[in-house]
Amino acid sequence: MKTIDLSPLYRNSIGFDRFASLLDNAFRAESAAAGYPPYNIEALEENNYAITLAVAGFTDEELDIKVERGVLTVRGEKAKAEGKNYLYQGIANRTFERKFNLADYIEVTGADLENGLLTIKLLKHIPEAMKAKSISINGANKAHVELKDESFA
């Protein structure tokens, strides 16, 4: 796989280290993930999202969901089925780990497991200080500052 040189990004910007590492990790992770389990990412409303993973055959005790340093990790580990003699085993009962990079101010609000689909609910909560605001412009006629220096009078 060809790597991308991100050094021009570092020369002209400050504070985008996380963005560059996200790009680098995305290029590496896609080939390693192999597409299991399949998933959907859905925008429900302006600030509400959901990730749905197809985890048929897994119970909620066999699934583990964690968020650490802006990365949502979903792990599934099936117990070994002992005493069964399969002639053919086409149903995937393998252990998996799926990682999702979360943007700033995204928090996990809950998870549901229904009919073999694990749905993780996400909420984007932007602090008031980070929201866009209008700035009024003071014209020359609106604001006139007059300085008085009494030492020259």
C-alpha positions in Angstrom: 0.0 0.0 0.0 1.2 3.5 -0.8 1.7 5.9 2.0 0.8 9.6 1.9 3.3 12.2 2.9 1.5 14.6 5.3 4.6 16.8 6.0 3.2 19.8 4.0 0.2 19.7 6.3 2.4 20.0 9.3 4.4 22.9 7.8 1.3 25.1 7.2 -1.0 24.4 10.1 -1.1 24.2 13.8 -3.3 21.9 15.8 -4.3 19.5 13.1 -2.1 16.6 14.4 -5.2 14.5 15.3 -6.6 15.1 11.8 -3.4 13.8 10.2 -3.3 10.8 12.4 -7.0 10.0 11.6 -6.2 10.0 7.9 -3.2 7.8 8.4 -5.2 5.3 10.6 -8.1 5.3 8.1 -5.8 4.2 5.3 -4.3 1.4 7.4 -7.5 0.2 9.1 -9.7 -0.3 6.0 -7.5 -3.1 4.7 -7.2 -4.7 8.1 -10.9 -4.6 9.0 -12.1 -7.1 6.3 -15.6 -5.8 6.5 -16.9 -7.9 9.5 -19.3 -7.2 11.0 -21.1 -5.0 8.4 -22.4 -1.7 9.7 -24.4 1.4 8.8 -23.8 5.0 10.0 -27.0 7.1 9.9 -27.8 10.8 10.5 -31.1 10.8 12.3 -31.4 14.5 12.9 -29.1 17.5 12.8 -27.1 16.4 15.9 -28.2 12.8 16.4 -26.5 9.8 14.8 -26.7 6.0 15.0 -24.2 3.3 14.1 -25.9 -0.1 13.5 -23.8 -3.3 13.4 -25.1 -6.7 12.2 -24.1 -9.0 15.1 -26.4 -11.9 14.6 -25.9 -14.7 17.1 -24.2 -12.4 19.7 -25.9 -11.7 23.0 -25.4 -8.5 24.9 -23.1 -10.3 27.4 -20.8 -11.2 24.5 -20.5 -7.6 23.2 -18.4 -4.9 24.7 -18.7 -1.2 23.8 -16.0 1.3 25.0 -15.1 5.0 24.2 -11.6 6.1 24.9 -9.8 9.2 23.6 -12.3 9.8 20.8 -12.4 6.2 19.6 -15.5 4.1 19.9 -14.6 0.4 20.1 -17.1 -2.4 19.7 -15.8 -6.0 20.5 -17.7 -9.2 20.2 -16.4 -12.5 21.6 -18.3 -15.7 21.2 -17.9 -18.5 23.6 -16.4 -21.7 22.1 -19.2 -24.1 21.1 -17.9 -27.4 22.5 -19.5 -30.8 21.9 -20.8 -29.8 18.4 -19.6 -31.6 15.3 -20.3 -29.4 12.3 -20.3 -30.8 8.8 -20.3 -27.3 7.5 -20.1 -24.0 9.5 -21.1 -21.0 7.4 -22.4 -18.8 10.2 -19.6 -16.5 11.5 -19.1 -16.9 15.2 -15.7 -15.3 15.2 -14.4 -12.7 17.5 -14.4 -9.2 16.1 -13.3 -5.6 16.9 -14.6 -2.6 15.1 -13.3 1.0 15.8 -14.9 4.3 14.9 -13.2 7.6 15.3 -15.5 10.2 16.9 -15.4 13.9 16.1 -15.0 16.4 18.9 -18.1 16.8 21.0 -19.7 13.5 20.0 -20.9 11.4 22.9 -22.4 8.0 23.1 -25.9 8.2 24.6 -26.9 4.5 24.5 -27.0 1.2 22.8 -29.7 -1.3 21.9 -29.5 -4.9 20.7 -32.6 -6.1 18.8 -33.0 -8.8 16.1 -29.3 -9.3 15.7 -28.7 -5.5 15.1 -26.6 -3.5 17.6 -27.6 0.2 17.4 -25.3 2.7 19.1 -26.8 6.2 19.6 -24.6 9.2 19.3 -25.2 12.9 20.1 -23.2 15.9 19.0 -23.2 18.5 21.8 -21.4 21.7 20.8 -20.7 24.0 23.8 -22.1 27.5 23.6 -18.7 29.0 23.3 -18.0 27.0 20.1 -21.3 27.9 18.4 -21.3 30.5 15.6 -22.3 34.0 16.7 -22.8 37.3 15.0 -20.5 40.2 15.5 -21.8 43.7 15.1 -19.7 46.2 13.2 -19.2 49.6 14.7 -19.2 52.3 12.0 -17.4 55.6 12.1 -20.6 57.4 13.0 -21.6 55.0 15.7 -18.5 55.1 17.8 -16.5 58.2 18.3 -13.8 58.2 20.9 -12.5 61.5 22.1 -9.4 61.7 24.1 -8.7 64.7 26.3 -5.3 65.5 27.4 -5.4 68.3 29.9 -1.7 68.8 30.1 -1.7 70.8 26.8 -4.5 73.1 27.7 
